């Protein structure tokens, strides 16, 4: 099953229950830096979820340990890498980011520490973010002679606005969790000890709702923001109409009238 325990070299997959799974970037000795294998593992996991979500209704993405969510691309692995090898590796990272962005199941980012470079870009691919008080963010690529290439020039401006994104990307300057919240990148900040509990509580609330409704609403918001308002409204009603003939729609109305919690089946 997509949300169940799987063996990955660089990821730890923990099923909280049949509806909620924690995905941990699991290279704590390297600050969970993004190497080629982690890119492949993330592609495999999230593309598998897209192909068959099964009973999975929400994913919490976080980092192993308490210091880093993801320190960005593994520069030790990249030392001495040829141009051709660099490009081949980056194709994996591009596919990885698209796999997260296209995942039909909601992804909550629980940012437990530093999210730099590619780690900041990974966070930008989540549906929304909770962060630990000590978390820090940065897109430092221009200080290394490159630029954000994992979606950072697209997801960050959509979250914080064009002018703020230009300032952060062109300087490479780190920013705090509090600044990220004030600017719209992070939804909430919690003490480190409370971060996962809060993220899982929200995941549980999402998981109690009708899964097809959740996926259709997520699709409508994400794709609609890339359209004109008129086209977005047309997309919304197409997504809405997909729900009318579902068993879950009938169950939701019946449960409301019978004053009981609904039992959604995803059908």
Secondary structure, DSSP 8 states (H G I E B T S, - for coil): -TTS----SSEEEEESSSSEEEEEE--GGGTT-B-HHHHHHHHHHHHHHHH--TT--EEEEEESSSSEEE--B-HHHHTT--HHHHHHHHHHHHHHHHHHHT-SSEEEEEE-SEEETHHHHHHHTSSEEEEETT-EEE--GGGGT----SSHHHHHHHHH-HHHHHHHHHH---EEHHHHHHHTS-SEEE-HHHHHHHHHHHHHHHHHS-HHHHHHHHHHHHHHTTS-HHHHHHHHHHHHHHHHTSHHHHHHHHHHHTTS-------
